[in-house]
């Protein structure tokens, strides 16, 4: 209003604090400002100096394991703040963690602007100072992973927390009143509230690594070859020897390989399922020999042999849950595995090359898939059905017996 006087300017914005910019070139006097008709009032800026704290977690898997030395960058959304984003060099330093040195960690950055921030992982290095390329590419590939956090309301929340703390301290200091110990329910509620408060001012970057699977037959594998470790089966395959017509348990475990020697055995059990396709109990369902073999069996035996088999009449594989170990508070602690015990059964041996049968296991769901092929050699009797038989040898002689030297015996094949 022309002729009015401005003695001070009060800015109200989310309990933030403002000061006059040192770069102002306007005509504001120390005492006040008279508004004249011909006056020009520009270049009188205010700077928001409100700061906040933010926690940045850069971790490996749901286990929250360290993955190396990380460099974090912060930028105010929509603003160019300094030449490199930070004016304070202390807040632009890398965060150093030795790989695998502790189970979990977080880093609190104090004094960041209380605004909308974009946060990125700009680099990841190993203990020798070399860039870990696969992890770096994950965070900073063609489309870098950016976390956005709203810290505008940080001052008000800090104010409320301080007031609550003062009230609690004042209440605890009253004389003549015995302090009542909190119940377990009250303690759990306080912990949950603290976790919510912490999550409100934190962001998480998670590197899962490569999903791996370990298949095992705990008790019934008869393979005893001393040199089996050198057997030329590639990764994702295994060889086992089993007795015919036998019920056996299988074990399937999952984990993420974060880096060489560092793993996380917690997976997303809500998203990931384990699919099992077993061929060890069945033959070609269209062959007459198979029909003659399975027809006289009782229904329970039939169901066990055809369990999880696409070769059965139902043509259905099994889709099973992943479970973990949990602590007393029902919090997952690790050991991701097939929900078990889980049983399959062997049927007849395979007398046709390659004389083996298969179990195919793979994960369904999640961001990665992994599969395994268990190659099973079944030893024992082979039934041809009612009254049928077959001659041995079927391909080459097993043994040739002759009279002592000088006799007139002969053997042909």
Secondary structure, DSSP 8 states (H G I E B T S, - for coil): -TT-EE------STT--EEE-TT--S---SS-EE--TT-------EEE--EEEEEEEEEETTTTB--SEEEEEEEETT---SSSS-S-GGGGS-B---TTSSS---EEEEEEESSEEEEEEEEEE-TTS-B-HHHHHHHHSSS--EEEEE-TTHHHHHHHHHHHHHHHHHHHT-TT-------HHHHHHHHHHHHHHHHHTEEEEEE--EEEEEEE-TTT-----TTGGGS---TTEEEEEEESS-EEEEEEEEEEEEETTEEE----TTT-EEEEEE-SS---TTSHHHHHHHHTS-HHHHHHHTTT-TTSSS---EEEEEEEEE-TT--EEEEEEESS-EEEE--S---STT--EEEEEEEESSS---EEEEEEEEES----STT----S-SSS-S-----STT-------
